[in-house]
Amino acid sequence: MKAGEPMGYDSSIFFLASEELKRRKARAEREQRVRCGEALLKIPELASVEKEISSAGLELVKAVGMGSEAQGFVERLARKNLAAQKRRSALLTKSGFPADYLKIKYECPKCMDTGFIEGIRCACCENLLRSLARGRLLEEAPSFSGGFDTFKLGFYSKSADPILKISPYSRMRDILSFCKNYAADFDCDSPSLLLTGETGLGKTHLSLAIGLEVSDKGFGVVYGSAQNLLNKIEREHFGKVKSGDDETVQTLLDCDLLIIDDLGSEFSTQFTVSVIYNIINTRLLKDMPSIINTNLTAEELESRYSRRVASRVIGSYVTLAFFGSDVRQQKRKSGE
């Protein structure tokens, strides 16, 4: 894999897509068999026509060893097969069925629900992968809806902060623009982001909006709260669940974009601090982008995770400092 080239979705997404395509294909073929049985009961003559069409396909094998006579043989066979298909259509329409009633109705006729055309992923497969990846992200944030378009700047004051000399509205307008551009231009060489500020200011909203847009482009995105991710890693590491050794850690190290939400809200132990440092440091060494959301200040990061963790984040991530009044509280008051 070249630098900057996406690894794409993780193996579980590909597995789910493969299983769904198998279900689609099996369903289409099962429904076709039901229609065949129905038509044969009403039109007994169809049996001989179907047998003739099937035998034509088998006879094509003979053309392999026929040399110069093969072309003429194949052409005669094609005419014979076409005539049988016309008789089948005539029998069907005469009995009130559509002419294509016995055709397998694949959800995607282009790839016949295999997901591939000549070894290349079909558009239907790409759409399915995007949908599954989006669903996986939203499973981790069930209350989230929308993307950049639903981020409302109207909740941020236009009055300049006396110390910062800038209004929350202006700051958040610039951050929103930055995040949109980051998502639009994202590749595996994009910088890591640190979204800081008090709770309820939109850090989760914007990081998820980035994640959804990046995922829709075919990049592998993993999102989760620090608490949930670390709980899962602990269960795997200490053998409380049956899983591959440290499978979650490997997923977090390998995904194209990792989004850790609410860093600092988790129960802190020597183990969790070590895991966080390993994830942050390894991804930086591999030049793989991450987004970290936290309510902690730089001093609090250092106090909680050690100087080496804080210095890696503060020194290597692009910091987006949010400020203003709690948007979630304002939404609750306004009934939104």
C-alpha positions in Angstrom: 0.0 0.0 0.0 1.4 3.4 -1.0 1.6 6.3 1.4 -1.7 8.2 1.5 -3.6 5.3 0.0 -6.7 4.2 1.9 -6.9 0.9 3.6 -10.6 1.1 3.2 -13.3 -0.5 5.3 -12.4 -3.1 8.0 -12.9 -6.8 7.4 -16.2 -6.9 9.3 -17.8 -4.4 6.9 -16.6 -6.5 3.9 -18.0 -9.6 5.5 -21.4 -8.0 6.2 -21.5 -6.8 2.6 -20.6 -10.2 1.2 -23.3 -11.9 3.3 -25.9 -9.3 2.2 -25.0 -9.8 -1.5 -25.3 -13.6 -1.0 -28.8 -13.1 0.5 -29.8 -10.8 -2.4 -28.7 -13.3 -5.0 -30.2 -16.3 -3.2 -33.5 -14.4 -2.8 -33.7 -13.5 -6.4 -33.0 -17.0 -7.6 -35.5 -18.5 -5.0 -38.2 -16.1 -6.2 -37.5 -17.1 -9.8 -37.9 -20.8 -9.0 -41.3 -20.0 -7.4 -42.4 -18.2 -10.6 -41.2 -21.1 -12.8 -43.2 -23.5 -10.7 -46.3 -21.3 -11.0 -45.9 -20.9 -14.8 -45.3 -24.6 -15.4 -48.5 -25.5 -13.6 -50.5 -23.2 -15.8 -48.5 -23.9 -19.0 -47.2 -27.5 -19.2 -45.7 -26.9 -22.7 -43.1 -24.6 -21.1 -41.3 -27.7 -19.8 -40.1 -28.8 -23.2 -39.1 -25.2 -24.2 -37.1 -24.8 -21.0 -35.4 -28.1 -21.6 -34.4 -26.9 -25.1 -33.0 -23.7 -23.8 -31.0 -25.5 -21.1 -29.6 -28.0 -23.6 -28.4 -25.2 -25.9 -26.2 -24.0 -23.2 -24.7 -27.4 -22.6 -24.1 -28.0 -26.3 -21.8 -24.9 -26.4 -19.1 -27.1 -24.8 -18.9 -29.1 -28.1 -17.7 -26.0 -29.9 -14.3 -26.2 -28.0 -13.0 -29.0 -30.1 -14.7 -28.2 -33.5 -11.9 -26.0 -34.9 -13.0 -24.0 -38.0 -16.6 -25.4 -37.8 -17.1 -23.9 -34.4 -18.3 -20.5 -35.5 -21.1 -21.9 -37.7 -22.1 -24.3 -35.0 -22.3 -21.5 -32.4 -24.4 -19.3 -34.7 -26.9 -22.2 -35.4 -27.1 -22.8 -31.7 -27.7 -19.1 -31.0 -30.5 -19.0 -33.6 -32.1 -22.1 -32.1 -31.8 -20.7 -28.6 -33.4 -17.4 -29.7 -36.3 -19.1 -31.3 -36.9 -21.1 -28.1 -36.8 -18.0 -26.0 -39.4 -16.3 -28.4 -41.7 -19.4 -28.0 -41.3 -19.1 -24.3 -42.2 -15.4 -24.3 -45.2 -16.1 -26.5 -46.5 -18.9 -24.2 -46.2 -16.7 -21.2 -47.9 -13.6 -22.6 -50.7 -15.8 -24.1 -51.4 -17.0 -20.5 -51.3 -13.6 -19.0 -47.8 -13.5 -17.7 -45.1 -10.9 -18.5 -42.7 -12.0 -21.3 -39.8 -11.9 -18.8 -41.7 -13.6 -16.0 -39.1 -16.4 -15.8 -36.1 -14.1 -15.8 -34.1 -13.9 -12.5 -34.9 -10.4 -11.1 -31.5 -9.5 -9.5 -31.5 -6.4 -7.4 -28.5 -5.3 -9.5 -28.7 -6.8 -13.1 -25.2 -5.4 -13.9 -23.4 -7.8 -11.5 -26.2 -10.2 -10.9 -25.9 -9.5 -7.2 -22.3 -10.8 -7.0 -20.9 -7.3 -6.2 -18.3 -7.6 -9.0 -18.0 -7.0 -12.7 -14.9 -8.6 -14.3 -13.1 -8.5 -10.9 -14.0 -4.8 -10.2 -16.4 -3.9 -7.4 -19.8 -2.9 -8.8 -21.4 0.4 -7.9 -24.1 -1.6 -5.9 -21.3 -3.1 -3.8 -19.7 0.3 -3.2 -23.1 1.7 -2.1 -23.6 -1.2 0.2 -20.2 -0.8 1.8 -20.8 2.9 2.3 -24.2 2.2 3.9 -22.9 -0.4 6.2 -19.9 1.8 7.3 -22.2 4.7 7.9 -24.5 2.5 10.0 -21.6 1.3 12.0 -20.6 4.8 12.8 -24.1 5.8 13.8 -24.5 2.8 16.0 -21.8 4.4 18.2 -23.7 7.7 18.3 -27.4 6.8 18.1 -28.6 10.3 19.0 -26.6 11.9 16.2 -28.5 13.1 13.1 -27.4 15.0 10.1 -24.0 16.3 9.2 -22.4 19.7 8.5 -25.8 21.0 7.3 -27.4 20.5 10.7 -24.7 22.3 12.6 -26.4 25.6 13.6 -24.2 28.6 14.1 -27.1 30.6 15.5 -26.6 29.1 18.9 -23.2 30.9 19.2 -23.1 34.5 20.4 -21.9 37.2 18.1 -20.6 39.3 21.1 -16.8 39.4 21.2 -15.2 37.7 24.2 -13.4 40.4 26.3 -10.2 38.2 26.6 -10.1 36.4 23.3 -11.3 39.5 21.3 -13.4 37.3 19.1 -17.0 36.1 19.2 -18.0 32.5 19.6 -19.9 32.8 16.4 -16.8 33.9 14.4 -14.7 31.2 16.0 -17.2 28.5 15.3 -17.9 29.7 11.8 -14.1 29.3 11.1 -14.0 25.9 12.7 -17.0 24.7 10.7 -15.4 25.9 7.5 -12.1 24.2 8.5 -13.9 20.9 9.3 -15.8 20.9 6.0 -12.6 21.5 4.0 -10.8 18.8 6.1 -13.5 16.2 5.2 -13.6 17.3 1.5 -9.8 17.1 1.1 -9.2 14.1 3.4 -6.6 11.5 2.6 -4.4 9.3 4.7 -1.8 12.1 4.9 -4.2 14.5 6.5 -3.2 16.0 9.8 -4.6 14.9 13.2 -7.1 17.1 15.0 -7.6 18.0 18.6 -11.0 19.4 19.3 -11.0 21.1 22.8 -13.5 23.0 24.8 -16.3 22.7 27.3 -19.1 20.2 26.9 -22.0 20.8 24.6 -20.2 23.0 22.1 -20.4 20.7 19.0 -17.1 18.8 19.1 -18.9 15.4 18.7 -21.2 16.8 16.0 -18.4 18.1 13.8 -16.1 15.1 14.3 -18.9 12.7 13.4 -19.8 14.9 10.4 -16.2 14.5 9.2 -16.3 10.8 9.9 -19.4 10.2 7.8 -18.2 12.2 4.8 -14.8 10.5 4.9 -16.4 7.1 5.3 -18.7 7.8 2.3 -15.5 8.3 0.2 -14.4 4.7 1.0 -12.0 5.4 3.8 -12.1 3.1 6.9 -13.3 5.2 9.8 -13.6 4.1 13.4 -15.5 6.2 16.0 -16.1 5.6 19.7 -16.1 7.3 23.0 -12.8 6.8 25.0 -14.8 5.0 27.7 -16.4 2.4 25.3 -13.2 1.8 23.3 -11.1 1.3 26.4 -13.7 -1.0 28.0 -13.7 -3.2 25.0 -9.9 -3.2 24.9 -9.7 -4.2 28.5 -12.2 -7.0 28.1 -10.2 -8.4 25.2 -6.8 -8.0 26.8 -7.8 -9.6 30.1 -9.8 -12.4 28.5 -13.3 -11.4 29.6 -14.6 -12.0 26.1 -13.8 -14.5 23.4 -12.0 -12.5 20.7 -8.7 -12.3 18.8 -5.9 -11.0 21.0 -6.2 -7.2 21.2 -8.3 -7.1 18.1 -9.8 -3.7 18.9 -6.3 -2.2 19.4 -5.2 -3.4 16.0 -8.4 -2.0 14.4 -7.7 1.4 16.0 -4.1 1.3 14.8 -4.9 0.3 11.2 -8.1 2.3 10.3 -7.7 5.3 7.9 -9.3 7.7 10.4 -9.7 7.2 14.1 -12.1 9.4 16.1 -11.9 9.2 19.9 -14.7 11.1 21.5 -14.7 12.5 25.0 -11.1 11.7 26.0 -10.8 12.2 29.7 -14.2 10.9 30.7 -13.0 7.3 31.0 -11.9 5.6 34.2 -8.2 6.1 34.2 -5.7 3.3 35.1 -2.1 2.7 34.3 -3.3 0.2 31.7 -5.6 2.7 29.9 -3.0 5.5 30.0 -0.5 3.0 28.4 -3.1 2.0 25.7 -3.9 5.6 24.9 -0.2 6.5 24.5 0.4 3.5 22.3 -2.5 4.4 20.0 -1.6 8.0 19.7 2.1 7.5 19.3 1.8 4.6 16.8 -0.6 6.4 14.6 1.6 9.5 14.6 4.7 7.4 13.7 2.7 5.8 10.8 1.4 9.3 9.7 -2.2 8.1 10.1 -4.7 10.8 11.1 -6.8 10.8 14.2 -9.4 13.1 15.7 -9.6 13.5 19.5 -12.4 15.4 21.3 -11.8 16.4 24.9 -13.0 18.8 27.6 -9.5 18.7 29.2 -7.1 21.6 29.0 -3.4 21.1 28.0 -2.5 21.1 31.7 -5.2 18.6 32.5 -4.1 16.3 29.7 -0.6 16.3 31.1 -1.8 15.7 34.6 -4.0 12.8 33.6 -2.0 11.1 30.9 1.6 12.2 31.6 3.8 14.8 29.8 4.7 12.5 27.0 1.1 11.9 26.0 0.2 15.6 26.2 3.3 16.7 24.3 2.6 14.2 21.4 -1.0 15.5 21.1 -0.4 19.2 21.6 2.8 19.2 19.5 1.5 17.1 16.6 -2.2 17.7 16.3 -4.0 20.7 14.8 -5.9 22.2 17.8 -9.4 23.6 17.2 -10.5 25.4 20.4 -14.3 25.6 20.8 -15.9 28.2 23.1 -19.4 29.6 23.7 -22.4 28.6 25.8 -23.6 25.0 26.0 -25.5 24.4 22.8 -27.2 21.2 24.1 -28.8 23.2 27.0 -29.9 25.9 24.6 -31.5 23.3 22.3 -33.4 21.7 25.3 -34.7 25.1 26.4 -35.9 25.9 22.8 -37.4 22.4 22.4 -35.2 21.4 19.4 
